[in-house]
Amino acid sequence: MCIAAPAQVVEINKEDGWLSADFGGARQQAKLDLLPDVEIGDYVLIHAGYAIEKLTEEAAKESLEAWEELLDILEEEDREMEKARKEFYENQ
């Protein structure tokens, strides 16, 4: 299963056919073959090294908010699991 999250385009090299996009501070390069009209500031989905879809700013922000919620939940689950492990080994 592959999951794509929105990334904001921060650099474009049309001559070589690639873009650089920012996802939460991490940069990723992708080929422009499928989205030749993308511009700096646009939000895109990247999959397998290609920018595959251009998103509206509203759709990107909604998706990013959902990602943040998911990551917060996973972090809380990790903390709870670590606490349970600690308690288990303390009671051994």
N, C-alpha and C positions, 0 to 999 in steps of 0.2 A: 504494500500500500504506500502510495506517495501522497504527501501533503504539501501544498504550496501556500506560502504566506505572502502577503503584499510586501513589496520592497519599493522604495522611492528611487527613481533614476537620478543619479548625481553626476554622471559623466556619459558622454556618447562619443563614439568614434565611428562615424558613418563610413569612412574610407575603408576601415578594416572590418566593419560590420558587427561591432559589439557595443555593449553598454556596461556601465558599472552601477549597481544599485545598492542602497543601504537598507539593511534590515536590522533595526535596533542596535546600530553601532557596528555591525558586521557588514563588510562589503562583499558583494558577489558579482562576478562578471557573467554576462550572458550574451548569446548571439542575437542579432536583430532580425534574422531572416523572416520571422513570422510577424514582426511588428515594425516595419520600416518607418512608420510615421510617429513613433514615440519621441517625446521631448523630455528634456531635463525638468524634473519636478513631477512628472507623471508617476503613477503607481502601477506596477506590473506584477504579474505572477511569473515566477521562474521555475522551470522544470527541466531537468536533464540538460542544463546548460543553455536553454533557450528561453527568452522572454515569450511567453505563450499567450498572455492576455493582458490588455490594458484595462485598469479599473478606474472608476470615478473616484474622486477624493472621498466622497461620502461612503462608498462601498468599502474602500480601503480602510478608512477609520473604523467602521463597524467591525470589519474582520480583525483588525489589530486589537480592538477592545476585547473581542471574543478570545483571541490568542492570549492576551494578558490575563483574563479571567481563568482560562485553562491552566496557564503556567502557575498562577497563584494557588489554584486548587492542588496541582501536582506537588508544589513545594510544601504545602500544608500536609499533604498525605505523607511525603517523605519525612517531615518532622515527627508526625505521629508514629510512623513506622520505626524511626530511630528511637523514639521514647519507649515504645513497646519492647524493642530489642533490649534496650538498656535495662528496663525493669525485669525482663525475663532472666537476663544473665545475673543480675543482682540477687535474684531470688533462687538461684541454683545452689 
